[in-house]
Structures are given as structure tokens and as C-alpha cells.
Amino acid sequence: MRQIPPALSFEELTLRNFSPHTFASVTHYLYQTTISLIDEFMAMLDHWTFERRSHSYRVARLSLAIGEQMGLSHRERFVLGVGSLLHDIGKMRIPREILVKPGKLTEDEWAVMRKHPGLGSDILNRFPALAFAREIVLQHQERWDGNGYPQGLKGEQIVLGARIFAVADSFDAMTNQRSYNKVQDPKEAVSEIEGRSGILYDPRVVRHFCALGNPADWEHRLREGEETLLHEIFPLEGFVGLFADPETMEEVPAF
């Protein structure tokens, strides 16, 4: 009877068949596939919610500026940028009539809406090339005092990326028109965030946010060059860097 040879592991198949050139080509295809997937996610959100990708782009850019001010590593900033960009991905699983409802949501509708961080984390878990950003997506509605959702985490129980995102997202919400707010002057928005330091926001993050200076000097840059912003947030070198030390892949989201 003919014996079936034992199946090779993925690693064994890779080492046996892949030259450095082949590996580089496969990595490039994986990068292009992943960035196209992100772009498709953004397009789907454009059609599903009242907000547009410009909101996610601005928040990601501001999060990265705060992260750089705080001295985060290139790898940490890459995770921060992607997590901030995809923060609302779970809204694709929320009924559209709730997302675009012109009036106040009922308690039952809010209960459904509060599921979107967990749903977003579940979506990213299905894509290994994006799963590194799941903790920021899961925790992006948590607040420093523990009154956020979905887990009610408090203080440094919340990953740093989500604490940075909370400040960036609030500034963007205050200074841009949404269905539920009155647009504030950027300086007023900064003052309001300062006033909620230690309540809604991590005081250390707020200090570094304020260290960016007068928003009149940098706020306009959040809106520039949207056509190149996806590659700015998801650069090839950042993506490849995730695979440089596979043993630490699972540690990436917890910075």
C-alpha cells in the first residue's frame, strides 16, 4: 500500500520553495492586497454611514502627530495609524437606519450602536494582515474614567493607542460638522479637551496633544493630500516591519 508523505508545514514549504526574490514578490502582493482591502473598507463606510473617509483620515493623521510627539517607535505609530483609520469598521454591521437616523437614538438603538467596537475587532480578526490593529478598534470608545464602552476599561487598562485616538477623535468631532454637534473653534476644542484631562482623557496624552502648539498652525495639514494619505498611514516599510520579528507579532497591539 502506498504511503502518503507527511504534509509539510507552511514554514517548511516556504523555506524549501521560496528564494529571497520570490518572498519579496509575495510580500509585495500581500501588501497591495491589504491596502486595497483597506481602501474598499473605506469606500463601504462612505456608502453606509453619514460620515466620509475624510473623518478617519484626519483622525489618523492627528493620532500619528500626537504619537510622534510622544516619541512612539515607527512600529507603534504604524499600529496607531491603522487602528485609528479603521476605528469605525464595525459600523458596517450596524443597521443603516440607526447610523443615519436624524434624531436621537432610543436606548435599544444605542445598545446596538455600542456593539460596533467589538464588531470591528471581530472583522479585523478575520484578516491576519490587519489583526494587529484590533485592540485599538475594540477600545476606541473607552474613556480614562471608566465610563466608556464596550468593556468599561479605566486608565492604563486601555491600550495607549486607543487613549491617543480618543483625544484625536474628540478634537475632530468638535471642529467638523456632524449631525449632532455645533462646530467649535479649534482653540476652544483644545481648551475643552484640556478641561476633561483626567476624566475622559489620559493626562499624558493631553499634554503631548497641547504641545503640538496653536491648532491654527497645524489643523489645516490634517486635510491636505487625501489622495496619498492611505499610503502615508499604511507604508510598505511599516507593513514589512510587522514581520521582521514574528515572535512579537501578538504583542504589537498592546503598546
C-alpha positions in Angstrom: 0.0 0.0 0.0 1.4 3.4 -1.0 2.3 5.6 1.9 1.2 9.3 1.9 4.2 11.5 2.8 3.6 13.7 5.8 2.3 17.2 5.0 4.9 20.0 5.2 4.2 22.9 7.4 3.7 26.3 5.9 7.2 27.3 7.2 8.8 24.2 5.7 7.1 24.8 2.3 8.3 28.4 2.3 11.9 27.7 3.2 12.0 24.9 0.6 10.5 26.8 -2.3 10.9 30.5 -1.8 14.0 32.4 -2.9 14.5 35.8 -1.4 13.2 37.3 -4.7 10.0 35.1 -4.5 9.5 36.0 -0.9 9.8 39.7 -1.7 7.2 39.3 -4.5 4.7 37.5 -2.3 5.1 40.2 0.4 4.5 42.9 -2.2 1.3 41.2 -3.4 0.2 40.8 0.2 0.8 44.4 0.9 -1.1 45.5 -2.3 -4.0 43.2 -1.4 -4.2 44.5 2.2 -4.0 48.2 1.2 -6.7 47.6 -1.4 -8.8 45.9 1.3 -8.5 49.0 3.5 -9.5 51.2 0.6 -12.5 49.0 0.0 -13.4 49.2 3.7 -13.3 53.0 3.5 -15.5 53.0 0.4 -18.1 50.8 2.1 -18.2 53.1 5.1 -18.6 56.0 2.8 -21.8 54.5 1.5 -23.1 53.0 4.8 -22.7 55.9 7.3 -23.3 59.7 7.2 -19.5 60.3 7.7 -16.9 60.1 5.0 -13.4 58.7 5.0 -12.1 62.2 5.4 -13.0 61.9 9.1 -11.0 58.7 9.5 -8.1 60.2 7.6 -8.0 63.4 9.7 -8.2 61.4 13.0 -5.5 59.0 11.9 -3.2 61.9 10.9 -3.7 63.7 14.2 -3.2 60.5 16.2 0.1 60.0 14.4 1.1 63.6 15.1 0.4 63.0 18.8 2.2 59.6 18.7 5.3 61.2 17.2 5.2 64.0 19.8 5.1 61.2 22.5 8.1 59.5 21.0 6.4 56.3 19.8 8.5 54.0 17.7 7.9 53.6 14.0 6.2 50.3 14.6 4.0 51.7 17.3 3.0 54.6 15.1 2.2 52.2 12.2 -0.2 50.2 14.5 -1.7 53.5 15.8 -2.3 54.9 12.3 -4.0 51.8 11.0 -6.1 51.3 14.2 -7.2 55.0 14.0 -8.0 54.7 10.3 -10.2 51.6 10.8 -11.8 52.6 14.1 -15.3 52.6 12.8 -15.1 49.5 10.6 -17.6 47.7 12.9 -20.3 50.2 11.8 -20.6 48.2 8.6 -22.5 45.6 10.7 -24.8 48.2 12.3 -28.2 48.7 10.6 -28.1 51.7 8.4 -31.3 53.1 9.7 -29.6 53.5 13.1 -26.4 55.1 11.7 -28.2 57.7 9.6 -31.2 58.4 11.9 -31.6 62.2 12.0 -33.0 62.3 15.6 -31.8 60.9 19.0 -31.3 57.2 19.3 -33.5 55.2 21.6 -31.9 53.2 24.4 -32.3 50.0 22.3 -30.7 51.7 19.3 -27.8 52.9 21.5 -27.3 49.3 22.7 -26.9 48.2 19.1 -24.6 51.1 18.3 -22.3 50.3 21.2 -21.6 47.0 19.7 -19.6 48.5 16.8 -16.1 48.4 18.5 -16.5 44.7 19.2 -17.8 44.1 15.7 -14.9 46.0 14.3 -12.4 43.9 16.3 -14.1 40.7 15.1 -13.8 41.9 11.4 -10.1 42.6 11.8 -9.5 39.2 13.5 -10.7 37.6 10.2 -7.8 39.2 8.3 -4.4 38.2 9.7 -2.7 41.1 7.9 -4.8 43.6 9.9 -5.4 41.8 13.2 -2.6 43.8 14.8 -4.9 46.8 14.9 -7.8 45.1 16.7 -7.2 46.3 20.2 -7.3 50.0 19.2 -10.5 49.3 17.3 -12.0 47.4 20.2 -11.1 50.1 22.8 -11.5 53.3 20.8 -14.7 54.2 22.8 -13.2 53.5 26.2 -12.6 56.6 28.5 -10.0 57.3 31.1 -12.5 57.4 34.0 -14.0 54.0 33.0 -17.3 55.4 31.6 -16.7 54.3 28.1 -17.6 51.1 26.3 -17.8 48.2 25.4 -15.7 46.9 28.4 -15.7 49.9 30.8 -11.9 49.9 31.0 -10.2 52.6 33.0 -6.9 54.4 32.9 -4.0 52.4 31.7 -6.2 49.3 31.3 -6.9 51.0 27.9 -4.1 50.5 25.4 -2.1 53.7 24.7 -3.2 53.7 21.0 -6.8 53.9 22.0 -6.1 56.7 24.5 -4.3 58.7 21.9 -7.2 58.1 19.4 -9.8 59.3 21.9 -8.1 62.8 22.0 -7.7 63.0 18.2 -11.3 61.8 17.6 -12.8 64.3 20.0 -10.9 67.2 18.5 -12.1 66.2 15.1 -15.7 65.8 16.2 -15.7 69.2 17.8 -14.1 71.1 14.9 -16.1 69.5 12.0 -19.8 69.4 11.2 -21.6 66.3 12.3 -25.3 65.6 12.6 -25.3 66.2 16.3 -22.9 69.0 17.0 -22.1 72.7 16.6 -18.7 73.3 15.1 -16.2 74.8 17.6 -13.2 77.0 17.1 -10.1 74.8 17.2 -8.7 76.7 20.2 -12.0 76.2 22.1 -11.8 72.5 21.3 -8.3 72.3 22.7 -9.4 74.1 25.9 -12.4 71.7 26.2 -10.1 68.6 25.9 -7.7 70.1 28.5 -10.7 70.6 30.8 -11.5 66.9 30.6 -8.0 65.7 31.1 -8.0 63.0 33.8 -11.7 62.5 33.2 -12.3 61.4 29.7 -8.7 61.6 28.5 -5.2 60.4 29.6 -3.5 63.5 31.1 -0.2 62.4 29.5 -1.7 62.2 26.0 -3.4 65.6 26.5 -0.1 67.2 27.5 1.5 66.0 24.3 -1.5 67.0 22.3 -1.3 70.5 23.6 2.4 70.5 22.9 1.6 70.5 19.2 1.0 74.2 19.6 -1.6 76.5 18.2 -4.0 74.5 16.1 -4.2 77.3 13.6 -0.6 76.3 12.7 -1.3 72.6 12.1 -5.0 71.9 11.8 -5.1 72.7 8.1 -2.5 70.0 7.4 -4.9 67.3 8.6 -6.9 67.9 5.4 -4.2 68.1 2.8 -3.3 65.4 0.3 -6.1 62.9 0.9 -5.2 61.1 -2.3 -1.8 60.0 -0.9 -2.9 59.6 2.7 -3.6 55.9 2.6 0.0 55.1 1.7 1.2 57.6 4.3 -0.7 55.7 7.0 0.0 52.3 5.6 3.5 52.5 4.2 5.2 49.4 2.8 8.1 49.6 5.3 5.7 49.6 8.2 3.8 46.6 6.9 7.0 44.6 6.3 8.3 45.7 9.7 5.5 43.7 11.4 7.0 40.5 10.0 10.6 41.4 11.0 10.2 39.7 14.4 7.3 37.2 14.2 7.6 36.2 17.8 6.4 39.7 18.9 3.5 39.9 16.4 0.9 39.2 19.1 2.5 41.9 21.3 2.1 44.7 18.8 -1.4 45.9 19.7 -0.7 46.3 23.4 1.8 49.2 23.2 
